[in-house]
Amino acid sequence: MRGMITVVFWSGMAFAQVFDVASVKPSERIVGKDFGNQISVKPRGFSARNTTLKRLIGEAYRLPPHQVTGGMNWLDVREYDIEAKLDAPVNKDEIALRLRTLLSDRFGLAFHHEEKQMNVYELVVDKGGAKIHRVLDPEAPVARRQQDFRGDMREFANLIALQLTIPALEDAATPGIGRGLPPPVIDKTGLEGIFDIDIGMKLELGLEMFTLWQRMLQERLGLKLESRKAKVDILVVDRAERIPTAN
């Protein structure tokens, strides 16, 4: 089913920011937050498995979890499967625009913005300069390991935020699982493009995750986290339908 048409104007012409085909449905099996939402963004489409509406909103508006809030208690619990396709390739920003239209059309999403003063971590370039390099062809296939990351710096900052919720390792035989709301980590590196980053690190008993990440960022990547107070844009969900409209 095609999404509701949102129109933008450019040089006197109108263009519909929609997917050519899109299926949206509640997940048949709920796996829970610890499983992790499965999202894939490609030039010809977008797919999600067991993904909450809160995560989908964050993906559409390029916001981390702490910048999406709302009154519905199911927003970060109910899970959905999405398969959306395009006839021609587009970039990530254009995929996000189409996802916004899809959420408005299928979930009746309505929201407003607020500004809030918060304690945040800013991801910045260290004094010695960044030690990472852009991927020349982001669409080229690459052998991936579990500890590899590929994405932009905004996505990398979101990954760090999730990692910081993992408690210090107290038992080498029992890997830690993240708990609680991720702290705000905001990309202030000024680095643009897609990067391949090896995020593998040796965990140390009793050492908190922030210390481990700060060490890795500075020594291997030429980046660091700085604590700040900052005004942050918050997307507040006013309304959304729990059951999306039919395909």
C-alpha positions in Angstrom: 0.0 0.0 0.0 1.3 3.4 -0.9 1.8 5.9 1.9 -0.1 9.2 2.2 1.5 11.8 0.0 3.5 14.6 1.6 4.5 17.2 -1.0 7.6 19.4 -1.1 8.3 22.0 -3.8 11.5 22.5 -5.7 11.8 24.8 -8.7 8.1 24.8 -9.3 7.7 21.0 -9.3 6.1 18.7 -6.8 7.7 15.5 -5.5 6.0 12.9 -3.3 8.2 11.8 -0.4 6.8 8.2 -0.2 7.9 4.6 -0.6 6.6 2.9 -3.7 5.5 -0.1 -1.7 5.2 -0.4 2.1 4.0 -3.1 4.5 3.5 -2.2 8.2 2.3 -4.7 10.8 2.6 -5.6 14.5 5.3 -8.2 15.1 3.9 -11.7 15.5 6.3 -12.5 18.3 7.5 -9.9 20.9 11.2 -10.3 21.7 11.7 -7.4 24.2 14.2 -4.5 24.5 17.2 -6.6 25.4 17.0 -8.3 22.0 17.5 -5.0 20.2 15.5 -3.5 17.4 16.6 -4.7 13.9 16.7 -1.9 11.3 18.2 -1.9 7.8 18.5 1.2 5.6 19.4 0.7 2.0 19.3 2.9 -1.1 16.2 1.1 -2.4 14.3 0.7 0.9 13.9 0.4 4.6 13.1 -2.7 6.7 12.6 -3.2 10.5 11.9 -6.3 12.6 10.7 -6.2 16.2 11.2 -2.5 16.3 9.3 -0.1 18.6 7.5 3.0 17.4 9.8 5.1 19.5 12.9 3.7 17.7 11.2 4.2 14.3 10.4 7.8 15.2 14.1 8.3 16.2 15.2 6.8 12.9 12.8 9.0 10.9 13.8 12.2 12.6 17.5 11.3 13.2 17.1 11.5 17.0 18.6 9.3 19.7 16.2 7.6 22.3 16.5 10.4 24.9 15.1 12.9 22.5 11.9 11.1 21.8 9.3 11.0 24.6 5.5 10.8 24.9 2.6 9.7 27.2 1.7 6.3 25.7 3.2 3.5 27.8 3.4 1.2 24.7 5.6 3.6 22.7 8.8 1.8 23.7 7.2 -1.7 24.2 5.0 -2.6 21.3 7.0 -4.0 18.3 6.4 -3.7 14.6 7.7 -5.2 11.3 8.1 -2.9 8.3 9.2 -3.6 4.7 9.3 -0.6 2.4 10.7 -0.5 -1.1 11.6 2.0 -3.8 12.0 1.6 -7.5 15.0 3.9 -7.6 17.9 4.4 -5.1 18.0 7.4 -2.8 20.2 8.5 0.1 19.7 8.0 3.9 18.2 11.5 4.3 15.6 10.8 1.7 14.8 7.4 3.2 14.2 9.3 6.5 11.8 11.7 4.8 9.8 8.8 3.4 9.7 7.1 6.8 8.3 10.3 8.4 5.4 10.2 5.9 4.9 6.5 6.5 4.6 7.0 10.3 2.2 9.9 9.9 0.0 7.9 7.4 0.0 4.5 9.0 0.2 5.4 12.8 -1.5 8.8 12.7 1.7 10.2 14.4 1.3 13.7 15.8 3.9 15.5 17.9 5.5 18.8 19.0 9.0 20.0 19.9 10.2 21.2 23.2 13.7 22.4 24.3 15.1 21.0 27.5 18.3 21.8 29.5 20.1 18.5 30.1 23.5 17.0 31.2 24.9 15.4 28.0 28.1 13.9 26.7 29.5 15.5 23.6 31.5 13.4 21.2 34.3 15.6 20.0 37.7 15.3 18.2 40.6 15.0 20.6 43.5 17.5 20.5 45.7 15.2 18.4 43.1 15.0 15.6 40.8 12.2 14.5 42.3 8.8 13.5 39.4 7.5 11.4 38.8 7.7 7.7 35.6 7.9 5.6 34.4 4.9 3.6 34.9 5.8 -0.1 32.0 3.6 -1.3 29.5 3.1 1.5 27.4 0.8 -0.6 30.3 -1.6 -1.4 30.0 -5.0 0.3 32.4 -5.6 3.2 33.2 -8.5 5.4 31.7 -7.6 8.8 32.6 -8.9 12.2 30.3 -8.5 15.3 32.6 -5.8 16.7 32.5 -3.7 13.5 30.5 -0.5 13.1 29.6 1.2 9.9 27.6 4.4 9.8 27.8 8.2 10.4 29.0 10.0 13.5 25.4 10.5 14.7 24.8 6.8 14.6 28.1 6.2 16.3 27.2 8.6 19.2 23.9 6.7 19.6 25.8 3.4 19.8 28.1 4.8 22.5 25.0 6.0 24.5 23.6 2.5 24.5 27.0 1.0 25.5 27.2 3.3 28.5 24.1 1.7 30.0 26.1 -1.6 30.4 27.3 -2.0 34.1 30.9 -2.7 35.0 31.9 -6.3 34.4 31.9 -8.3 37.7 32.0 -11.8 36.3 34.0 -12.7 33.1 31.6 -15.6 32.4 28.5 -13.4 32.4 28.5 -10.5 29.8 26.7 -7.4 30.9 23.4 -6.3 29.5 22.4 -2.6 29.2 19.8 -1.3 31.6 18.0 2.1 31.9 17.7 5.1 29.6 20.8 5.8 27.5 22.6 9.0 28.5 22.5 11.7 25.8 25.6 11.5 23.6 25.6 14.2 20.9 27.9 14.3 17.9 30.0 17.4 17.9 32.9 16.0 15.8 32.1 17.9 12.6 33.1 14.7 10.7 30.8 14.0 7.8 30.4 10.8 5.8 30.2 7.0 6.6 32.9 5.4 8.7 34.1 1.8 9.4 35.1 1.5 13.0 36.4 -1.5 15.0 34.7 -1.2 18.3 36.1 -4.3 19.8 37.7 -3.7 23.2 39.0 -5.8 26.1 36.6 -5.6 29.1 38.2 -5.4 32.5 36.6 -6.6 35.7 35.2 -3.7 37.8 36.0 -1.0 35.3 33.0 1.1 34.3 32.0 1.3 30.6 32.5 5.0 30.4 36.2 4.6 31.3 36.6 1.8 28.8 35.0 3.8 26.0 36.9 7.0 26.8 40.2 5.1 26.6 39.3 3.5 23.3 38.0 6.7 21.8 41.2 8.6 22.7 43.8 6.0 22.0 42.4 4.4 18.8 40.1 6.9 17.2 41.3 10.3 18.2 38.0 11.2 19.7 36.7 11.8 23.3 33.6 12.4 25.4 33.1 15.7 27.2 30.5 16.3 29.8 28.4 19.4 29.2 25.0 21.1 30.0 23.2 21.8 26.8 19.8 22.7 25.5 18.4 19.7 23.7 15.5 19.5 21.2 12.9 17.0 22.5 10.3 15.4 20.2 7.1 14.9 22.3 4.6 12.4 20.9 1.0 13.8 21.2 -0.8 11.0 19.5 -0.2 7.7 17.7 -2.4 4.7 16.9 -1.2 1.4 18.5 -2.5 -0.6 15.5 -1.3 0.7 12.1 -3.7 1.1 9.3 -4.0 -2.0 7.0 -1.6 -2.7 4.2 
